[in-house]
C-alpha cells in the first residue's frame, strides 16, 4: 500500500531542494528514502494517488538531472585544473604547482 502522505511530503521536500539547488540534501533525501522510492507503483482505480506519483516522478527526474549537471561541471572543472597544473609545470623555476 502506497503511503500517499509520505510521498506528498517527500515530493515537497525534493522540489524545494531542486529549487534551492541543494545537492547534498537531494542525495540525503534520496538515500534515506531509497527503499520507499523503489516500492512506488501505480494504484489501480485511484487517479489522485497516481497523479501524485506522476508529480513525484517529474520532481525526481529534475533532481536527477540537476545531480548529473553538477557532476559534469565538477568533472569539467577538474579537467581544467589538471590541464592548467600540467601547463604550469613546463615553466622553469615552478615547483610543486
N, CA, C and O atoms as a printed pandas DataFrame, in Angstrom:
     atom_number atom_name residue_name chain_id  residue_number  x_coord  y_coord  z_coord
0              1         N          UNK        A               1    0.841   -1.192    0.000
1              2        CA          UNK        A               1    0.000    0.000    0.000
2              3         C          UNK        A               1    0.882    1.249    0.000
3              4         O          UNK        A               1    1.817    1.361    0.793
4              5         N          UNK        A               2    0.584    2.145   -0.862
5              6        CA          UNK        A               2    1.345    3.380   -1.020
6              7         C          UNK        A               2    0.984    4.368    0.092
7              8         O          UNK        A               2   -0.192    4.633    0.341
8              9         N          UNK        A               3    2.007    4.906    0.756
9             10        CA          UNK        A               3    1.808    5.928    1.780
10            11         C          UNK        A               3    1.805    7.289    1.080
11            12         O          UNK        A               3    2.855    7.897    0.871
12            13         N          UNK        A               4    0.608    7.754    0.723
13            14        CA          UNK        A               4    0.455    8.975   -0.063
14            15         C          UNK        A               4    0.950   10.200    0.707
15            16         O          UNK        A               4    1.521   11.113    0.109
16            17         N          UNK        A               5    0.741   10.230    2.012
17            18        CA          UNK        A               5    1.185   11.392    2.789
18            19         C          UNK        A               5    2.715   11.488    2.787
19            20         O          UNK        A               5    3.277   12.579    2.694
20            21         N          UNK        A               6    3.374   10.336    2.892
21            22        CA          UNK        A               6    4.844   10.331    2.838
22            23         C          UNK        A               6    5.328   10.750    1.453
23            24         O          UNK        A               6    6.300   11.496    1.325
24            25         N          UNK        A               7    4.650   10.271    0.427
25            26        CA          UNK        A               7    5.002   10.634   -0.949
26            27         C          UNK        A               7    4.834   12.138   -1.169
27            28         O          UNK        A               7    5.678   12.774   -1.800
28            29         N          UNK        A               8    3.756   12.699   -0.652
29            30        CA          UNK        A               8    3.494   14.133   -0.802
30            31         C          UNK        A               8    4.566   14.948   -0.084
31            32         O          UNK        A               8    5.079   15.927   -0.625
32            33         N          UNK        A               9    4.898   14.535    1.134
33            34        CA          UNK        A               9    5.927   15.247    1.916
34            35         C          UNK        A               9    7.286   15.158    1.213
35            36         O          UNK        A               9    8.000   16.154    1.097
36            37         N          UNK        A              10    7.630   13.959    0.749
37            38        CA          UNK        A              10    8.905   13.752    0.054
38            39         C          UNK        A              10    8.964   14.582   -1.223
39            40         O          UNK        A              10   10.001   15.165   -1.536
40            41         N          UNK        A              11    7.865   14.637   -1.955
41            42        CA          UNK        A              11    7.806   15.434   -3.182
42            43         C          UNK        A              11    8.064   16.904   -2.887
43            44         O          UNK        A              11    8.825   17.564   -3.595
44            45         N          UNK        A              12    7.427   17.414   -1.837
45            46        CA          UNK        A              12    7.584   18.824   -1.482
46            47         C          UNK        A              12    9.025   19.128   -1.072
47            48         O          UNK        A              12    9.594   20.136   -1.490
48            49         N          UNK        A              13    9.612   18.255   -0.252
49            50        CA          UNK        A              13   10.995   18.461    0.187
50            51         C          UNK        A              13   11.959   18.402   -0.989
51            52         O          UNK        A              13   12.857   19.235   -1.112
52            53         N          UNK        A              14   11.762   17.415   -1.848
53            54        CA          UNK        A              14   12.640   17.246   -3.000
54            55         C          UNK        A              14   12.509   18.430   -3.959
55            56         O          UNK        A              14   13.506   18.908   -4.501
56            57         N          UNK        A              15   11.295   18.893   -4.161
57            58        CA          UNK        A              15   11.083   20.043   -5.046
58            59         C          UNK        A              15   11.791   21.285   -4.497
59            60         O          UNK        A              15   12.399   22.041   -5.256
60            61         N          UNK        A              16   11.712   21.493   -3.190
61            62        CA          UNK        A              16   12.391   22.644   -2.590
62            63         C          UNK        A              16   13.901   22.526   -2.751
63            64         O          UNK        A              16   14.584   23.519   -3.002
64            65         N          UNK        A              17   14.416   21.321   -2.607
65            66        CA          UNK        A              17   15.859   21.102   -2.782
66            67         C          UNK        A              17   16.294   21.409   -4.215
67            68         O          UNK        A              17   17.364   21.976   -4.436
68            69         N          UNK        A              18   15.461   21.034   -5.185
69            70        CA          UNK        A              18   15.778   21.307   -6.591
70            71         C          UNK        A              18   15.764   22.816   -6.826
71            72         O          UNK        A              18   16.639   23.349   -7.508
72            73         N          UNK        A              19   14.780   23.499   -6.266
73            74        CA          UNK        A              19   14.696   24.955   -6.417
74            75         C          UNK        A              19   15.929   25.618   -5.799
75            76         O          UNK        A              19   16.502   26.544   -6.373
76            77         N          UNK        A              20   16.329   25.125   -4.611
77            78        CA          UNK        A              20   17.490   25.687   -3.909
78            79         C          UNK        A              20   18.821   25.176   -4.467
79            80         O          UNK        A              20   19.888   25.679   -4.113
80            81         N          UNK        A              21   18.744   24.175   -5.338
81            82        CA          UNK        A              21   19.932   23.508   -5.885
82            83         C          UNK        A              21   20.827   22.974   -4.760
83            84         O          UNK        A              21   22.049   23.118   -4.786
84            85         N          UNK        A              22   20.175   22.356   -3.778
85            86        CA          UNK        A              22   20.856   21.797   -2.610
86            87         C          UNK        A              22   21.195   20.327   -2.899
87            88         O          UNK        A              22   20.430   19.423   -2.565
88            89         N          UNK        A              23   22.334   20.115   -3.513
89            90        CA          UNK        A              23   22.749   18.789   -3.967
90            91         C          UNK        A              23   22.874   17.804   -2.799
91            92         O          UNK        A              23   22.417   16.663   -2.884
92            93         N          UNK        A              24   23.488   18.254   -1.727
93            94        CA          UNK        A              24   23.694   17.364   -0.581
94            95         C          UNK        A              24   22.376   16.887    0.005
95            96         O          UNK        A              24   22.234   15.711    0.339
96            97         N          UNK        A              25   21.412   17.789    0.134
97            98        CA          UNK        A              25   20.112   17.409    0.696
98            99         C          UNK        A              25   19.360   16.481   -0.258
99           100         O          UNK        A              25   18.669   15.566    0.189
100          101         N          UNK        A              26   19.488   16.706   -1.554
101          102        CA          UNK        A              26   18.848   15.811   -2.530
102          103         C          UNK        A              26   19.395   14.399   -2.358
103          104         O          UNK        A              26   18.633   13.434   -2.299
104          105         N          UNK        A              27   20.730   14.283   -2.276
105          106        CA          UNK        A              27   21.343   12.971   -2.118
106          107         C          UNK        A              27   20.928   12.331   -0.800
107          108         O          UNK        A              27   20.687   11.125   -0.745
108          109         N          UNK        A              28   20.843   13.122    0.249
109          110        CA          UNK        A              28   20.437   12.612    1.553
110          111         C          UNK        A              28   18.994   12.118    1.523
111          112         O          UNK        A              28   18.702   11.019    1.994
112          113         N          UNK        A              29   18.097   12.924    0.975
113          114        CA          UNK        A              29   16.684   12.531    0.890
114          115         C          UNK        A              29   16.500   11.252    0.081
115          116         O          UNK        A              29   15.790   10.336    0.495
116          117         N          UNK        A              30   17.149   11.206   -1.072
117          118        CA          UNK        A              30   17.005   10.030   -1.933
118          119         C          UNK        A              30   17.640    8.792   -1.295
119          120         O          UNK        A              30   17.120    7.684   -1.432
120          121         N          UNK        A              31   18.754    8.981   -0.604
121          122        CA          UNK        A              31   19.405    7.866    0.071
122          123         C          UNK        A              31   18.558    7.321    1.209
123          124         O          UNK        A              31   18.404    6.108    1.353
124          125         N          UNK        A              32   18.011    8.219    2.013
125          126        CA          UNK        A              32   17.187    7.803    3.147
126          127         C          UNK        A              32   15.870    7.157    2.706
127          128         O          UNK        A              32   15.332    6.299    3.406
128          129         N          UNK        A              33   15.360    7.568    1.558
129          130        CA          UNK        A              33   14.054    7.084    1.095
130          131         C          UNK        A              33   14.159    6.124   -0.086
131          132         O          UNK        A              33   13.174    5.889   -0.786
132          133         N          UNK        A              34   15.335    5.577   -0.307
133          134        CA          UNK        A              34   15.573    4.717   -1.464
134          135         C          UNK        A              34   14.603    3.537   -1.514
135          136         O          UNK        A              34   14.012    3.266   -2.559
136          137         N          UNK        A              35   14.440    2.847   -0.413
137          138        CA          UNK        A              35   13.556    1.673   -0.386
138          139         C          UNK        A              35   12.120    2.091   -0.694
139          140         O          UNK        A              35   11.429    1.438   -1.476
140          141         N          UNK        A              36   11.678    3.190   -0.071
141          142        CA          UNK        A              36   10.324    3.684   -0.329
142          143         C          UNK        A              36   10.151    4.056   -1.801
143          144         O          UNK        A              36    9.145    3.705   -2.419
144          145         N          UNK        A              37   11.125    4.763   -2.357
145          146        CA          UNK        A              37   11.041    5.200   -3.760
146          147         C          UNK        A              37   10.948    4.001   -4.690
147          148         O          UNK        A              37   10.188    4.020   -5.658
148          149         N          UNK        A              38   11.717    2.961   -4.399
149          150        CA          UNK        A              38   11.710    1.778   -5.262
150          151         C          UNK        A              38   10.413    0.966   -5.161
151          152         O          UNK        A              38   10.131    0.148   -6.036
152          153         N          UNK        A              39    9.627    1.182   -4.109
153          154        CA          UNK        A              39    8.381    0.427   -3.951
154          155         C          UNK        A              39    7.170    1.163   -4.518
155          156         O          UNK        A              39    6.057    0.638   -4.482
156          157         N          UNK        A              40    7.371    2.360   -5.036
157          158        CA          UNK        A              40    6.242    3.129   -5.576
158          159         C          UNK        A              40    5.737    2.462   -6.858
159          160         O          UNK        A              40    6.492    2.223   -7.801
160          161         N          UNK        A              41    4.444    2.175   -6.856
161          162        CA          UNK        A              41    3.795    1.564   -8.024
162          163         C          UNK        A              41    2.434    2.225   -8.213
163          164         O          UNK        A              41    1.831    2.696   -7.249
164          165         N          UNK        A              42    1.952    2.260   -9.450
165          166        CA          UNK        A              42    0.617    2.829   -9.684
166          167         C          UNK        A              42   -0.445    2.094   -8.865
167          168         O          UNK        A              42   -0.353    0.889   -8.629
168          169         N          UNK        A              43   -1.451    2.853   -8.442
169          170        CA          UNK        A              43   -2.533    2.290   -7.644
170          171         C          UNK        A              43   -3.758    2.159   -8.552
171          172         O          UNK        A              43   -4.260    3.155   -9.073
172          173         N          UNK        A              44   -4.232    0.932   -8.736
173          174        CA          UNK        A              44   -5.407    0.754   -9.611
174          175         C          UNK        A              44   -6.622    1.521   -9.072
175          176         O          UNK        A              44   -6.881    1.518   -7.869
176          177         N          UNK        A              45   -7.345    2.161   -9.952
177          178        CA          UNK        A              45   -8.580    2.864   -9.632
178          179         C          UNK        A              45   -8.409    3.982   -8.610
179          180         O          UNK        A              45   -9.341    4.270   -7.858
180          181         N          UNK        A              46   -7.255    4.610   -8.565
181          182        CA          UNK        A              46   -7.025    5.741   -7.662
182          183         C          UNK        A              46   -6.253    6.814   -8.428
183          184         O          UNK        A              46   -5.028    6.904   -8.347
184          185         N          UNK        A              47   -6.996    7.611   -9.163
185          186        CA          UNK        A              47   -6.392    8.611  -10.028
186          187         C          UNK        A              47   -5.622    9.660   -9.235
187          188         O          UNK        A              47   -4.579   10.127   -9.692
188          189         N          UNK        A              48   -6.114   10.039   -8.058
189          190        CA          UNK        A              48   -5.447   11.054   -7.247
190          191         C          UNK        A              48   -4.055   10.588   -6.818
191          192         O          UNK        A              48   -3.088   11.344   -6.910
192          193         N          UNK        A              49   -3.957    9.352   -6.355
193          194        CA          UNK        A              49   -2.648    8.808   -5.957
194          195         C          UNK        A              49   -1.721    8.703   -7.155
195          196         O          UNK        A              49   -0.535    9.018   -7.058
196          197         N          UNK        A              50   -2.251    8.270   -8.264
197          198        CA          UNK        A              50   -1.431    8.146   -9.475
198          199         C          UNK        A              50   -0.921    9.508   -9.955
199          200         O          UNK        A              50    0.192    9.610  -10.470
200          201         N          UNK        A              51   -1.732   10.546   -9.786
201          202        CA          UNK        A              51   -1.279   11.898  -10.145
202          203         C          UNK        A              51   -0.144   12.345   -9.230
203          204         O          UNK        A              51    0.799   12.993   -9.684
204          205         N          UNK        A              52   -0.225   12.007   -7.950
205          206        CA          UNK        A              52    0.851   12.350   -7.008
206          207         C          UNK        A              52    2.123   11.582   -7.360
207          208         O          UNK        A              52    3.229   12.105   -7.222
208          209         N          UNK        A              53    1.961   10.345   -7.812
209          210        CA          UNK        A              53    3.121    9.547   -8.240
210          211         C          UNK        A              53    3.762   10.203   -9.464
211          212         O          UNK        A              53    4.985   10.329   -9.533
212          213         N          UNK        A              54    2.943   10.618  -10.423
213          214        CA          UNK        A              54    3.466   11.279  -11.624
214          215         C          UNK        A              54    4.205   12.569  -11.258
215          216         O          UNK        A              54    5.264   12.867  -11.810
216          217         N          UNK        A              55    3.632   13.327  -10.322
217          218        CA          UNK        A              55    4.270   14.559   -9.879
218          219         C          UNK        A              55    5.619   14.250   -9.232
219          220         O          UNK        A              55    6.602   14.946   -9.487
220          221         N          UNK        A              56    5.673   13.211   -8.398
221          222        CA          UNK        A              56    6.925   12.829   -7.754
222          223         C          UNK        A              56    7.957   12.411   -8.795
223          224         O          UNK        A              56    9.127   12.779   -8.698
224          225         N          UNK        A              57    7.523   11.646   -9.783
225          226        CA          UNK        A              57    8.446   11.188  -10.834
226          227         C          UNK        A              57    9.064   12.384  -11.553
227          228         O          UNK        A              57   10.267   12.399  -11.813
228          229         N          UNK        A              58    8.259   13.370  -11.869
229          230        CA          UNK        A              58    8.760   14.567  -12.542
230          231         C          UNK        A              58    9.786   15.298  -11.684
231          232         O          UNK        A              58   10.835   15.714  -12.176
232          233         N          UNK        A              59    9.480   15.451  -10.405
233          234        CA          UNK        A              59   10.408   16.131   -9.483
234          235         C          UNK        A              59   11.687   15.323   -9.334
235          236         O          UNK        A              59   12.783   15.884   -9.330
236          237         N          UNK        A              60   11.551   14.008   -9.213
237          238        CA          UNK        A              60   12.715   13.129   -9.046
238          239         C          UNK        A              60   13.610   13.200  -10.289
239          240         O          UNK        A              60   14.835   13.214  -10.173
240          241         N          UNK        A              61   13.002   13.243  -11.465
241          242        CA          UNK        A              61   13.779   13.373  -12.696
242          243         C          UNK        A              61   14.522   14.711  -12.737
243          244         O          UNK        A              61   15.663   14.772  -13.194
244          245         N          UNK        A              62   13.887   15.768  -12.267
245          246        CA          UNK        A              62   14.548   17.079  -12.209
246          247         C          UNK        A              62   15.735   17.030  -11.263
247          248         O          UNK        A              62   16.797   17.574  -11.564
248          249         N          UNK        A              63   15.555   16.376  -10.113
249          250        CA          UNK        A              63   16.643   16.255   -9.136
250          251         C          UNK        A              63   17.790   15.436   -9.719
251          252         O          UNK        A              63   18.957   15.791   -9.556
252          253         N          UNK        A              64   17.462   14.359  -10.386
253          254        CA          UNK        A              64   18.480   13.506  -11.001
254          255         C          UNK        A              64   19.252   14.281  -12.068
255          256         O          UNK        A              64   20.474   14.168  -12.160
256          257         N          UNK        A              65   18.544   15.060  -12.863
257          258        CA          UNK        A              65   19.196   15.853  -13.905
258          259         C          UNK        A              65   20.108   16.902  -13.287
259          260         O          UNK        A              65   21.205   17.145  -13.791
260          261         N          UNK        A              66   19.667   17.525  -12.200
261          262        CA          UNK        A              66   20.493   18.514  -11.512
262          263         C          UNK        A              66   21.782   17.869  -11.004
263          264         O          UNK        A              66   22.859   18.449  -11.139
264          265         N          UNK        A              67   21.678   16.689  -10.427
265          266        CA          UNK        A              67   22.854   15.970   -9.935
266          267         C          UNK        A              67   23.800   15.663  -11.098
267          268         O          UNK        A              67   25.011   15.842  -10.973
268          269         N          UNK        A              68   23.259   15.204  -12.221
269          270        CA          UNK        A              68   24.095   14.910  -13.397
270          271         C          UNK        A              68   24.806   16.162  -13.898
271          272         O          UNK        A              68   25.992   16.124  -14.224
272          273         N          UNK        A              69   24.069   17.276  -13.958
273          274        CA          UNK        A              69   24.657   18.524  -14.441
274          275         C          UNK        A              69   25.785   18.994  -13.535
275          276         O          UNK        A              69   26.833   19.431  -14.012
276          277         N          UNK        A              70   25.569   18.904  -12.228
277          278        CA          UNK        A              70   26.606   19.311  -11.283
278          279         C          UNK        A              70   27.819   18.399  -11.403
279          280         O          UNK        A              70   28.957   18.864  -11.340
280          281         N          UNK        A              71   27.581   17.113  -11.575
281          282        CA          UNK        A              71   28.689   16.162  -11.727
282          283         C          UNK        A              71   29.501   16.480  -12.979
283          284         O          UNK        A              71   30.731   16.476  -12.944
284          285         N          UNK        A              72   28.807   16.755  -14.086
285          286        CA          UNK        A              72   29.501   17.113  -15.330
286          287         C          UNK        A              72   30.351   18.358  -15.144
287          288         O          UNK        A              72   31.496   18.411  -15.594
288          289         N          UNK        A              73   29.786   19.363  -14.478
289          290        CA          UNK        A              73   30.519   20.608  -14.265
290          291         C          UNK        A              73   31.735   20.370  -13.369
291          292         O          UNK        A              73   32.800   20.938  -13.611
292          293         N          UNK        A              74   31.588   19.547  -12.350
293          294        CA          UNK        A              74   32.726   19.235  -11.477
294          295         C          UNK        A              74   33.819   18.511  -12.263
295          296         O          UNK        A              74   35.002   18.796  -12.079
296          297         N          UNK        A              75   33.439   17.587  -13.130
297          298        CA          UNK        A              75   34.408   16.879  -13.959
298          299         C          UNK        A              75   35.129   17.849  -14.891
299          300         O          UNK        A              75   36.341   17.752  -15.087
300          301         N          UNK        A              76   34.372   18.782  -15.461
301          302        CA          UNK        A              76   34.952   19.773  -16.362
302          303         C          UNK        A              76   35.949   20.655  -15.607
303          304         O          UNK        A              76   37.047   20.917  -16.098
304          305         N          UNK        A              77   35.568   21.107  -14.426
305          306        CA          UNK        A              77   36.451   21.949  -13.623
306          307         C          UNK        A              77   37.713   21.192  -13.220
307          308         O          UNK        A              77   38.808   21.755  -13.218
308          309         N          UNK        A              78   37.555   19.919  -12.882
309          310        CA          UNK        A              78   38.713   19.103  -12.518
310          311         C          UNK        A              78   39.654   18.952  -13.711
311          312         O          UNK        A              78   40.872   19.038  -13.557
312          313         N          UNK        A              79   39.096   18.729  -14.893
313          314        CA          UNK        A              79   39.899   18.605  -16.104
314          315         C          UNK        A              79   40.678   19.898  -16.357
315          316         O          UNK        A              79   41.874   19.861  -16.647
316          317         N          UNK        A              80   39.996   21.036  -16.245
317          318        CA          UNK        A              80   40.656   22.327  -16.468
318          319         C          UNK        A              80   41.765   22.545  -15.456
319          320         O          UNK        A              80   42.849   23.008  -15.811
320          321         N          UNK        A              81   41.503   22.216  -14.197
321          322        CA          UNK        A              81   42.511   22.379  -13.144
322          323         C          UNK        A              81   43.730   21.514  -13.430
323          324         O          UNK        A              81   44.862   21.989  -13.335
324          325         N          UNK        A              82   43.511   20.260  -13.776
325          326        CA          UNK        A              82   44.631   19.360  -14.072
326          327         C          UNK        A              82   45.404   19.821  -15.303
327          328         O          UNK        A              82   46.634   19.762  -15.326
328          329         N          UNK        A              83   44.697   20.271  -16.307
329          330        CA          UNK        A              83   45.347   20.750  -17.524
330          331         C          UNK        A              83   46.198   21.984  -17.215
331          332         O          UNK        A              83   47.315   22.109  -17.717
332          333         N          UNK        A              84   45.675   22.886  -16.398
333          334        CA          UNK        A              84   46.408   24.093  -16.020
334          335         C          UNK        A              84   47.657   23.735  -15.228
335          336         O          UNK        A              84   48.734   24.282  -15.466
336          337         N          UNK        A              85   47.506   22.815  -14.290
337          338        CA          UNK        A              85   48.658   22.417  -13.478
338          339         C          UNK        A              85   49.752   21.804  -14.346
339          340         O          UNK        A              85   50.934   22.075  -14.138
340          341         N          UNK        A              86   49.367   20.987  -15.306
341          342        CA          UNK        A              86   50.354   20.376  -16.199
342          343         C          UNK        A              86   51.041   21.445  -17.035
343          344         O          UNK        A              86   52.239   21.347  -17.297
344          345         N          UNK        A              87   50.305   22.453  -17.452
345          346        CA          UNK        A              87   50.867   23.541  -18.245
346          347         C          UNK        A              87   51.830   24.388  -17.440
347          348         O          UNK        A              87   52.840   24.848  -17.973
348          349         N          UNK        A              88   51.540   24.602  -16.172
349          350        CA          UNK        A              88   52.388   25.418  -15.309
350          351         C          UNK        A              88   53.711   24.718  -15.040
351          352         O          UNK        A              88   54.741   25.381  -14.921
352          353         N          UNK        A              89   53.706   23.414  -14.942
353          354        CA          UNK        A              89   54.928   22.654  -14.646
354          355         C          UNK        A              89   55.989   22.808  -15.728
355          356         O          UNK        A              89   57.168   22.574  -15.462
356          357         N          UNK        A              90   55.610   23.186  -16.915
357          358        CA          UNK        A              90   56.557   23.317  -18.019
358          359         C          UNK        A              90   57.524   24.482  -17.816
359          360         O          UNK        A              90   58.637   24.465  -18.342
360          361         N          UNK        A              91   57.107   25.480  -17.062
361          362        CA          UNK        A              91   57.947   26.664  -16.878
362          363         C          UNK        A              91   59.055   26.402  -15.859
363          364         O          UNK        A              91   58.836   25.743  -14.843
364          365         N          UNK        A              92   60.229   26.919  -16.143
365          366        CA          UNK        A              92   61.378   26.764  -15.233
366          367         C          UNK        A              92   61.126   27.486  -13.919
367          368         O          UNK        A              92   60.511   28.552  -13.892
368          369         N          UNK        A              93   61.589   26.917  -12.870
369          370        CA          UNK        A              93   61.506   27.565  -11.575
370          371         C          UNK        A              93   60.197   27.331  -10.858
371          372         O          UNK        A              93   60.056   27.749   -9.709
372          373         N          UNK        A              94   59.244   26.686  -11.479
373          374        CA          UNK        A              94   57.956   26.450  -10.825
374          375         C          UNK        A              94   58.002   25.042  -10.243
375          376         O          UNK        A              94   58.101   24.055  -10.971
376          377         N          UNK        A              95   57.927   24.970   -8.928
377          378        CA          UNK        A              95   57.948   23.676   -8.256
378          379         C          UNK        A              95   56.631   23.477   -7.518
379          380         O          UNK        A              95   56.010   24.431   -7.048
380          381         N          UNK        A              96   56.232   22.247   -7.432
381          382        CA          UNK        A              96   55.036   21.859   -6.669
382          383         C          UNK        A              96   53.805   22.641   -7.083
383          384         O          UNK        A              96   52.999   23.025   -6.236
384          385         N          UNK        A              97   53.654   22.877   -8.355
385          386        CA          UNK        A              97   52.497   23.622   -8.844
386          387         C          UNK        A              97   51.307   22.713   -8.937
387          388         O          UNK        A              97   50.225   23.151   -9.330
